[in-house]
Amino acid sequence: MSSSHRVRVSVDVDGTRYVDDVEPRTLLVHHLREQLGKVGTVVGCDTSNCGSCTVLMGSADGAQHSVKSCSVLAVQADGASVTTVEGLAGPGGELHAVQQAFHELHALQCGFCTPGMIMSAVDLLRDNPDPSDAEVREGLSGNLCRCTGYQNIVRAVQSAAAALRAQAELPEEATV
């Protein structure tokens, strides 16, 4: 196959539909960063070991789950929806509860693993809104941090979980 062979892909990223021609071997992480400018998705190890490149990916039915974007080809994402760390912010730019908790509770040091940790935490809390510390650690086990020792990360996820539960309990008119 010639290196000039390209395949058209259509991917909804952070609520915007992108149609691009990509080489079949292009990893989703490189497509997101280099073609779409989503540089918050970090290239860590390119071997799916560190989790820094984690994004949420799903199909047209709307269900998204965390994936390591260095282990997904861009052509495999054709027709999918992808949420990056940039796409978590609210319409007014307000931080997602997990982003806010990571900021407030100092759940980062160098920040390199943070986007992947946040995306994995969002996925975890969607499936388990009230996890134990052990469940948080298990939910983030595919993400490596070389700086923090994880304690503040676990605290931040627990804080975000509480904030999201409280937000879910608000009457509909109070969340507008």
Disulfide bonds with the S-S distance in Angstrom:
none
